[in-house]
Amino acid sequence: MKRPGLKKASKRVSCSKRYKIQKKVREHNKKLRKDSKKKGVGKKVKRDIGVPNKAPFKEDILREAEQRRSKLEEEKEKKKLAKQQEWAQKRKKENAASSDADPKAKKARKELPSQEDLVKQMVKQSDPRNSKKHLCSELNKVIDASDIIVEILDARDPLGCRCPQLEQAVLKREGNKKLLFLLNKIDLVPKENVEKWLQCLQLEFPTVVFKASTQLQDKTVQEKKARLATLNGVVDQTKGVACYGSSCLLQLLGDYANATGREGSLKVGLVGFPNVGKSSLINSLKGMRACNAGVQRGITRCFQDVHISKNVKMIDSPGIVAAQSNPKAAMALRSLQVEDKQETVLEAVRTLLKQCNKQQVMLQYNVPDFRNFLEFLSFFAKKRGFLQKGGVPNTELAASTFLNDWTGAKLSYHCKAPEKQSLPPYLSEDIVTEMQKGWDLDKLRKGNEETLRSVKFPNRASSIVLLSKCPTAGVLSDVVEDKPAPEPTEEDMEGSCENEEADGVEEVSDAEEVTEETDEPQMKTPVTNEQAKVRLQVPVPVNIDLSSVHTDDAYDFNTDFK
C-alpha cells in the first residue's frame, strides 16, 4: 500500500505473512532434498584412493591395472577399425554396382553440373525466344509496324550505342518512316558533355534528352502511394523515382500525330541495344510498371505494344544483336555474351578496365592501387563484403556487380564528343532535311532546355572517362547461331595479364585501326526493299575525327592494367 507523501510503496508486511512465507520456503527446500536423496543426486562420489604405499607388491598391482586398461583400449580400437572397413567395403560395392565400365566415370560425375543448372540450361536452350534468329525477326516486326522509330542511346556512350545497320534499315523501309534519337540516363553524365552530344546528334536527326524512372512498381502499390502522397502533400522527387523529359516527348509525338492527320494511334517503336532503357522509358511514360525491366540484360525477348495516350502507342522491342566483329569493349557492354555463357564475366571486366583511367577507377570504387584486374576484383570484393568461406574474396560476384554498375543506371562515366562532326556514308543532306520535316523543332529545343535545367548532373571530376571509337555494328537479318568461344581459365587470364604491356596507346590509336577491323568489300549489287528485311549491307564505320581525345590532357589513358 502506498502511503501518502511517499514516492514508493513500503515493502513492510505483517509478521504472520512473513512467517507463513518462510514456512513455505522451508517445506519446499525439504521436499527438494528428499527427492534428490531418492534419486541419488546429492550423494558424493567416493574418490579412488588407489593402492596404499604400505601395501606389499604395489608396483606389480599397478602394472597389472595398466595392462588391463591398455588391453581394453586396444579392443575398442580394433572394433572401431573393423566397423570402418565394413562401411568402406559396403560403399565400394554400391559404387561398383552404380558406376559404368568407363574408368573416367567418377571424374565425369564430379564435372557434371547440378540438377538445377541442368534444368535451367535445358529450358533456356529449348526456348526459341533465346535464339538470335528470333530476336532479329522480332526487331524487324517492330520496324515494319512502327510509324516512328526512336533509337534510344545511352548518354554515357551515345556513339557506341548507335547502330548503322538499324538506321540504314529504317531509311530503306517503305512508308516514309521517321527516325528520332533519344538520349537516356542523362543524370549520369556531366552537363557539358550532354550539351555537346546533343549538338552533334541534332545535326543528323531530331534528338530528345530524357531521364527515365527506375523505381516504378505495379499499379496497386503505386496508387496506394499516390493517395498517401496526396494526403501528406509531398511529392516524391528522389533520384530513382523522378522522370524528366516525358512531357516534351509526348507533346512532340502528339503534335506530329495531329499535324499528319493520321487515323488511329501513332505507332512509335523503341529500338536500341540491351540495357539502354527501352522498357524503363515506356514505364516512365505510362506511370506504372507496364513492361518488365531490370539490371539484367536481355529481359525483353518479344514484341510488346503499350498504349501511352489516346493517339500514341509505343512498341517495346528486344535489344539489337551485336555483331561478333565489334571491339571487345563494345561486346562487353552491349552484347549478351556473358548471359549466354560465351564469355566470362572476368574477361569482360578486364576489357572495361583497359578502356578507362586507373586513378579514376580507384577514386570511384575507393580501392587501393592494383596491378591487374584480378587484384582489383579482390579489393572490390573485400570492400563490398563479397567473401567466401575462409575469407576468400568472391571475384565472380564482384565482377558481376562491377559489370552491372556499368550496364545499369548506377555508375557515372562519359565519352568525349567529337569536335568535327561529319555525316556517315548512308546519310546525306537531303535525307537529314526530310527526317526533320513535320517536327516542331522550336518546341523540342525549349523542352530539352527545360529538361537540362531540371536534372541534377554529376560533377565532371566524379565521372570516369571511357574511350569510344565507333558505332557498334548490329545484326538485323536471320543469322546462323555462332558457336560459343571456349571460356578462358583463371590461369590463362593471369598469364595474359602479366604479359600485357601498356595497351592504352593501342586502344587510343587512330581511326586507321578501326577501319582495318571493319573494312570489308561492300556489296555492289542493288538491294531492294524486300531484300533489306533479310540481308543488310556490311557495316560501314562512321568517319569521326577522334583527335579531340588527345587535345585535353587532363587524364593519362596510357595506363598499364596488365
Disulfide bonds with the S-S distance in Angstrom:
none
